[in-house]
Amino acid sequence: MTIQKINPIGWANLIAMATAIFAFLGILLFMLFGGILGGLMGGDAAMLGEMMGGGAIALILGPIIYGVVTWIFTIIFALIMNLCLKLIGGLKIEVSE
């Protein structure tokens, strides 16, 4: 089986969605541990977490921004990959049933 070309839009959609999910989970973990540690430290550390809204804005906007930026760069990568696949005659892979 030989890969001759990949669909840039489909590839970008897949990678951007996976990146957005990982960004959401990473920011969520950062918020949880940051809130716990900030609360334990008290003083200015706890106040900073409250000023930032507990990271709720980052939890909403972070995955969206990561997803959009990843989508753009994946489109560029896929176009370059298609050019390379054309130049080398495709990529041979082995698949078992």
Residue pairs with C-beta under 8 A, 6 or more apart in sequence:
1 92
1 93
1 94
1 95
2 89
2 90
2 91
2 92
2 93
3 85
3 90
3 91
3 93
4 85
4 86
4 90
5 82
5 85
5 86
6 78
6 81
6 82
6 85
7 78
8 74
8 75
8 78
8 79
8 82
9 75
11 74
11 78
12 70
12 71
12 72
12 74
12 75
12 78
13 71
15 70
15 71
15 74
16 67
16 68
16 70
16 71
16 74
17 67
19 66
19 67
19 70
20 63
20 64
20 66
20 67
20 70
21 63
23 62
23 63
23 66
23 67
24 59
24 62
24 63
27 55
27 58
27 59
27 62
27 63
28 59
30 55
31 54
31 55
31 58
31 59
34 49
34 55
35 49
35 54
35 55
37 45
38 45
38 46
38 48
38 49
39 46
39 49
49 55
52 58
85 91
